[in-house]
Amino acid sequence: MAELRKGTRITGAERDKLAAELRKKYEGGQSIRLLAESSGRSYGFVHRILSESGTTLRGRGGATRGTKKKTP
């Protein structure tokens, strides 16, 4: 993927092509942060373009806060 100049407006077919590339890589396991870094765009831009393309975004992962299990 070619690095895009930061702040360059991407529209039309070029945006659709970029969305397809990012979606394929995201669904292949890459993180939004890694995609943002490799494309030269912000995290927010990549997140938005993935959402617009209908991609199901993964959860953040890590530990979740829940109720403490009681031991008998």
Buried (B, 14 or more C-beta within 10 A) or exposed (E): EEEBEEEEEBEEEEBBEBBEBBBEBBEEEEBBEEBBEBBBBEEEBBBEBBEEBEBEEEEEEEEEEEEEEEEE
